[in-house]
Amino acid sequence: MKSNPFLHLVQDSYLFPEITRKKELFLKNNPGAALISLGIGDTTEPLTPFVAEKLREGALALGTKEGYTGYGPAFGIEALRKKISEKIYGNLVAADEIILSDGAKSDLGRLQFLIPAGAKVAIQDPAYPVYVDTSVMTGKSLIYLPCRPENDFFPDLALAKDADVIIFCTPNNPTGQAATREQLETLVRFCQKNQILLIVDAAYAAYIQDPDIPKSIYEIDGAKEVAIEVGSFSKMAGFTGIRLGWTVIPSDLTFEDGRSVKKSWERIASTFFNGPSNLAQLGGVAVLEESIFPINLYMDNARKLKTAISSLGYQAFGGSNAPYIWVKFEGKKSWEIFDLLMEKCHLITTPGSGFGENGEGFVRFSAFTKPDNIQTAIDRLTQNSHRL
């Protein structure tokens, strides 16, 4: 059997497994080392008792004749779709425009089936690796949009004038920057003018602290004509292991031939997927009923960490509307500083070069950890900064 030639165009090792490999090797050679992980963006705070109890009740109900359920609705239970529409979008989008899934990452991969092979996909650089890898795996060509401190991490859109699709992440992973209203208006107008499909990854929207920064692309006039938005319970509610997300596709969104993008997505979703876990969806309903999230704790971590890093003389970005701090280490390669931080400070970070060419020289610090760990990490950085 012939192999898929596009698979050979992606790196053999995905970024985060490579970090794990390096960490395990370090621990093997340094048994007993107390590493603190500020690398992979995984939540650490437990579910609230209310949400955990609703999950427990749902699981017990499955053990009864009256409460057992088989497959759920293909696009998700109506109660949860309505709550997302009301609580997260303020009814800017209709419940039937929200298709539930097992997570944003999964949907970002499946969305590639909306895009024809050979299409040009424009992606921020640096970028979450899934955008790049899934585009390459499905035969797309890439246009990289440099996002640097010099352009306030908002790309020169003229580079994307020939693109068929733009994938845009705000608040951004890895840089921690959230696009302003003016920037998003510019982006939507550009996509309208050039007939470009806009896919927005809004997995960290709940972390936006600035009331003037939009939490959804649909706060921008005209966005429903050009934009798909992907959301997630993972970082908002600690559902990284439970797996629950959604994709919004407005009814007004059409391909150039007039066909409905929403109907095409429903066909893809129902072909590849039977809908998210019924239990996960019950948990999602509970989350939105309670509206208690661990966001303030993580953002307090981010503020403390960014302040400490900046006081040591490093350029630090993000950390104000997202749980990531993007730090520049002049004169050093990303993997070099990753190794130094692990060896000298016993801290795990994420090398910026793993997110793209314009990430070289940066590392990403994640605020997803216990507050005590943040203070210990700050102490270690302060004591060892002269060795970095």
N, C-alpha and C positions, 0 to 999 in steps of 0.2 A: 504494500500500500504506500502511495506517495504521501509525504508529510505536507502539512500546511506551510507554505514557504514564508508566510508572514510571521509565523511563530519564531522563525530563526532570526528575525530582525530585532527582537526584544532581548534585553540582557538575560543571561541565564538565571541570575539570582535577583529576586525582588528585594528592594531596599531593606525592609524590616527583618526578613530572615537573615540577611547578612549581618545586621546589627546583633541579632540573637547569637549568631555563630561567633562573632568576636567576643561578646560578653561571656559566653560559655567557655571559650578558650582562656580568657582572662581569669575566670573563677577557678578553672582547673589548675592554672599556674599560680594562683594566689588564693588558696583555700581560706575561707573565713573572712574574705574581704566583704565589707558591708556596702555593696553598691546601692546607690539610689537612682532609680530610673526616672529621668526627665526626658525620655526619648519618645517612645510610641505613645500616641494620644489615647490612652485607655483610662476610663474613669475608675475611681477608687472608692467613692462613697457608696454605702449600701442603699438599696431601695428604701423608700419610706415605709413604715409599718402598714399604712393604708394600702399602698400599691401591692406590697408583699401579701397582705391578707386577701386582696381581690384575686391575685394569682393562685393562692392556696385554695380559695373557694372554687375557682374555676377548675382547678385540677381535680379536686374531690368530686365535683359535679360530673366529671367525665367518667367516674366510677359508678354512676347510677344510671338506671334505665331512663329516668326522666331528664337527666342533665347531659347525657352523652350526645356529642355532635360529631359528624363525619367531616367531609369537606365543607369549608365555609364558602361564602360568596367569592367568586373569582377576583373581584376588584376590592374586596374588603367589606367588613360589616358596616352597615349604614350608620349606626350610632357613632362609630369612630370617625367616619368620613365627615359627618355633620359637625362633630366636636372640633376637628381640625379646621374646618371651614370657619367656624364661629370663633374659637379661642385663639387660633394662631393667625388666621388671615382676616379676622374681623369682617367675614362675609365678602371679602374682595373676590374670592373665587367660590364657585358653587361646589357643593358636596360631591356631585357626580363628575366634577373635573379632577377629583383627587383619587388616584389609584394607589392602594396600599401595597406594601412589599415587605421583603425581609431585610431591608436596609438600603441606605443611599448608595453604598458601594456596588451592590448588586444591580440596582437600577442604572447606574452610570455605565455599567457594562452592557446591559440589555438595550439601552438607548442607542447603542451603535447600530442596532438592526433597523433603526429608522433612517439611517444615513447610508446612501449607496456606496459601494466599494469604489475607490478612486476619488471620492469627494475630498475637498480640502478642509481640514479642521484646524482652526486657530486656537492656540492654547497659551495661557500665561506661562512665562518662564521666569522663576521657578514655579513648579506645579505639582500637585498631588500625583504620584506616578500612575495611578489608575487611568487618568485621562489619556496619557501618552500611550501606555501599554495596550489598552483596549482599542485605541484608534489604530495602532500599528497592526495588532493581531487581526483586525477585520479589514485590512487593505486600504486604509485611508492614508492620504499624505498630510504632513503636518506643517503648519506655519507657527513659528515660535514668536511670541510677543514678549520681549524683554520687560521685566518689571524690577526696577532698581530704586534705590533711594533717590537717585537723580531725577526720576520722573514720578516721584511720590507713589511708586509701585502701581501706577496706572499706565497701561501700555499705549503706545502710539497706534491708534486704530487704523491708520492709513496702511499699515503693514498687512492688515486683514481684509483689504478691499476686495480681493479675489476669493475670499473664503466662502465656503458653503455653510459652515457652522462655526460658531465661537463657543467654546466652553469656558465659563467664567466662574470663579469661586470667590464669594464674599459673605462673611468675613473670610479672609484668605488663609488657607493652609498651603504653604508653611509660614508666610510672612507675618501673619497676624493682623494685616491691614484690612479695614472695612471700607468699601467704596462709598464716597459721599453721594448725596442726592444728585448733585450736579454731574458727577462722573457717570452715574447710572443713567441719567437722562441723555447724556452724550452717547452712551453705549446703545441705548434703545433707538435713538434717532439714527445712528449709524447703521444698525441692523435693518431698520425700516427702509432706509434709502437704498441699501445695497442688497436687499432681499436675502438676508442671512438669518438662519435659525440660531437662536441664542439659547444655550443650555446653562442654567445657573445652579451651581451647587451652593445651597444655603444651609448646609448641615450645622453651621455654628451661629445661625441668625439669633438664637436665643441669648447669645453672649453679648450682643450689642448693648452698650451702656449709654451711648450718646443718643439723646432723643431726636436729634436732627438727621440721624443716619437711618435710611430705610431698612426694615427687617425683611422685606420681600420685594422682588423685582416688580410685583404687581401694584406697588405703590406709585409706580411711574406710569404716567399716561402713555397709552399705546403699547405697553408691554405684552398685553394679551394677544396682540397681532403677531408677535415674533418670538415669545419666550416660553420655555419649559422651565419649571423650577423643581429641584429635588430637595426633600427635607428628611429629617431623621430624628428618632427618639434616642439615639445612642448617646450623644454627648449632652443633650438637653435633660435627659431623665435617667441616665445610667443604664441604658438598655444595650450596651455594647455586646453583651452575651445573650441577650434575649432576642435581638434582631427584629427591628420594626422601623419602617420608613415609609415614604410616599413620594409620588411624583405628581405634580400638577400639570395638566395639559388643557389649556383653555379651549372651549368649544369653537372660539373664533379663529383658532390657529389652523392654517391650511398649507398644503404644499403648493408649489407654483402651478400645478395642474388643477388646483381647486379641491383636491381630496382632503378629507379631514385627518389631521395628524392624530387627534384623539382616538378616532376609530382604528387607525393603524396601530397605535400603542396598545389599545385594548386587545387587538388581535395578537400582537406579540406577547403581551403579558399572559393572556389565557393559554397560549401555546407552550410557553416555557415554564409556566408557574401555575400553581393551584391556589395562590393567595397566601398571605402570611399565616403563621400559627394562630389558631383561634385563641389560645391562651395569651399569646403576646398581645393580641388586639384587646383582650379584656384588660390587660395591664395598661395599654395605651389609653383606654377610656378612663381608667382610674387616675392615671397621671394628669389628664386634662380636667378631671373633676376636682382634684385636689389642688392642682396648680402650685405645687411646692417642688422647686428644683434646687440642686446643689450648686447652682451657677455662681452665687456670691462667694462661696468658699473658694472655688477655683480661681475666680477673678481676683480675689484678695491675694491668693498665692502669686498670681501673675504680676500684680502691682509690686509686691514686695521683692520678687525676684528681679524684675526689670529695674527697679530703683537701685538694688544692690549692684547689679551688673554695670549699670551706667556710672555708678559712683567709682567703679574700678577703672573707668576710662574707656570702656568699650562702647561702640555704637550699638544701641539696642532699639529695635523697632517692634511694633505690635504691642500686645499685652494690655491694651486699653478697651478693645471691643472684641477680643478673641483670646483664648487661653494659651496662645503661643507667643514666645519672644524670639525674634529673629536677630541674631547677634553677629556682627562683623568682627573678624579677627584679622587685622591687617598683616599681610606678608605670610600668611599660612594657608595651606590647603585644608579643605573641610575635613577629610579623613584624618589628617595630621592632628588637627585640634580635637577631633573626636577621641583619638587615641590618648592625647595628653590629658584631657578631662577625665577619661576613665582611669588612667594610670596614676595621675597626681592627685586628683580630687575624688576619685571613686564615684564619678557621676556618669550616667549614660545619657547622651543627647542624640540628636539626629543630624548627620552631616548634610549641609545644604546642597552639596553637589549631587546628592541622590535625588534632588528635586529638579535638576536641570542645570544647564551651563551657567545661568545667571545666579545660581545658588552657591557657586564655588567661592570659598573664603568665608562662608557663613555656617553657623550651626543653629538648629532650632531647639529651643528649650520648651518643654511642655510643662504647664502648671497643673496637670492632672496627677496629683499626689497628695499625701497627707500634709497638713500644715506643719507638723513637726519636721517632716522631711525637707520642706522648703527652708526652714531655718537652719537645719544642718547643712544643706547644700550651700546656702549663703555663707555660712561659717567656713566651709571647705574652700569655696572660691576665694574668699577674702584672704585666707591663710596661705593659699597656694598661687595667687595670681601672678607672682613674680616668676613662677616656674612654667607659665603657659606661653 
